[in-house]
Every structure is written in C-alpha cells, then in structure tokens.
C-alpha cells in the first residue's frame, strides 16, 4: 500500500489548552508521581509481579521540547493469569499486562488502573477465577496510593475502541514491517515487544502467536494528552497486538478518539490526527498493494 506522507500530518497544529508551566510546580508534581509509582512497585513486588516497562510521558515530552503535566504508566506482569485470559480471548492482549498510571491533573495527583470489569466488558471474558485473581493484584498494587480509581467502564461494550486489520504478510514479517515503518517517522520511540506465546510456553501452556508492540511519539503524544491526562493509561504508548487467528495474521489497536470519549466524553483534533496517522502507518506496513 502506498503510504500517505505521514510526517505532513505533524504540520497540522495539535492544539491543547495548557498554560506555560511553573517549573517548581512541575518538579513537585514529578516527585509526587514518582513517589506514588514507588508505592505501586512495592506492592507489586510483594505480590511477585515483575515490573516490565515504564513510560514516563512528561519527561519524554520534555526531551522533545514539549510540556506535559507529570504522568507515567508502569507495566507489571502475571503470566499465569495473562495466559488464562488470553486463552479465552486473544484480544485481551491489548489490555495486558497490568498497567498503572500515576499522573497530575487539575492540581491533584491521581492514580488510574485497568480492573477486571474493564477486561470482562471489553473482551467478553467469563473466567471468574482468573478475573478475580487479576482484580486482587490490581487493587493491592494501588491500595497505598490516594485517589486511585479504575478506568471508566460505564460506556464500555464488547470490542469497544478496537480496530483490527488483516496482514498480507506472515507473523514475523508483519512485526518487522510495523517496527520499520513506525521508527522511520523520526519522532517515535519503541518501548517493548511482549511475546505472549513465549511467556505461556514457559508455563507449559499454549497460545497462538501473539505479541504486543508498544511504542509512541513523545511530542504528538504530549499534545494529545493535554487536557486528557488519563488516556495515558491506554493510548500512550500506543499498543498494537499482532496475532494469528483462523489461519490469518491480524493486528488490533486502540482507537484514540474512542478512548478520549470514554474517559472525558470529548475528543480533540489531535486525537483524530494521531488516529489517522497510526492507521495509515499500520496499513502501509501490513497491506501489500
């Protein structure tokens, strides 16, 4: 597929409503967010949940000359529970491993996490034992952080905000092409490839090929998170699940506009621009036209 020159999209102003930052206030926010993240990590360690990734939105944005209120999302993993949930619906891999967002919003330090209700509603999961264990881990991780709450689910329906595309390439080539095209844009950072099948095999369990790709653009991401801080839980970094189903290689990813509306009942121009950019990049990487 011939790709639209995506870098041109970045010339479209991605307006936010943030004001000029007070450096002392921001530093205080960063310290408080880091302290909350440390509390979460201590509780995760106590449950033997390995930490696998931190995406520090604010500091990454600062490196690109953009201001963003303090925000970081941390990933923790329980391979046993993950595998059970993925065996029921492989698309649950879009919302695993555990993620906890600590962030500043409207002068307050907050914590948001993905709970079992979110997983069950979005992916039609019914494994009560696995969901209960997931929920216990999630709640225990945030029990020491004030103002912790789960991601909103009132408007959540099955497959909410999930876009899927079938690849014309094999599994490994699909991953390679996506990574190549994402990084070729020049303003992106690659964070992680999480191989669910490999993790399941360590337990003696089976899954189809399924790998979660996590990447992001710190500058456009900062603009998109301005006034929409909590979408950093699901939309930044951007997550793409590459998986095999019914003999086909498919990809699934989150619609950023849908997540802005889920969290804030609103969306910005920046979300639509990034949605278009992400969709065009992914389709260009996996469709052979």
Secondary structure, DSSP 4 states (H G I P E B T S, - for coil): -PPP-GGGGGGS-----PPPP-HHHHHHHHHHHHHHHHHHHHHHHHTT-EEEEEEEHHHHHHHTT----SEEEEEEE-HHHHHHHHHH-GGGGGG-SEEEEEEEETTEEEEEE--HHHHHHHHT---HHHHHHHHHHHHHHTTTSTTEEEPP-TT--TTTTEEEEE-SS-HHHHHHHHHHHHHTTSS-EEEEEEEHHHHHHHTT----SEEEEEEE-HHHHHHHHTT-GGGGGTTSSEEEEEEEETTEEEEEEE-HHHHHHHHHS---HHHHHHHHHHHHHHHHHH---
